[in-house]
């Protein structure tokens, strides 16, 4: 993907906003996708140009089986590799807030079990906050992408919880005006 990224702009020459958008959003994802493929065994569709995929933006990066197949093509191989590396994973836990020490560094996360309601604090040397978007949160869409505010629900369940949790812990958000899915 990293090697093919410049080719992805083919067919969009002269579209003033497209190149800046692609470099800001799509190009930033290519290194992650290559790592997911090479280091974790994830399966993505091959890169294509706008001519090859005329009804979709060529910058769309899809799992091998297309939309809706992220579980078996992305999550399963990445989870298997993490397990092989000794990373412990837990399911059915919803992150509620980040835990900080007295100096303000994030040292863990508080979770609520979706089945029992039990609260669990997990402390760690490092915390990776991997979150969905905010396309199903009209207030956040209006704040960060006002031109999209009247479009309606885009991605069910993506309500910006991770963004809010990060801000509550002191993070500064960047690039919120480029994508919300």
Buried (B, 14 or more C-beta within 10 A) or exposed (E): BBEBBEEBBEBBEEEEEBBEBBBEEBBBBBEEBBEBBEEBBBBBBEBBBBEEBEEEBBBEBBBBBEEEBBEEBBEBBBBEBEEEEEEEEEEEBEBBBBBBEEEEEBBBBBBBBEEEEEEEEBEEEEBEBEBBBBBBBBEBBEBBBEEBBEEEEBEEEBBBBBBBBBEEBEEEEEEBEBBBE
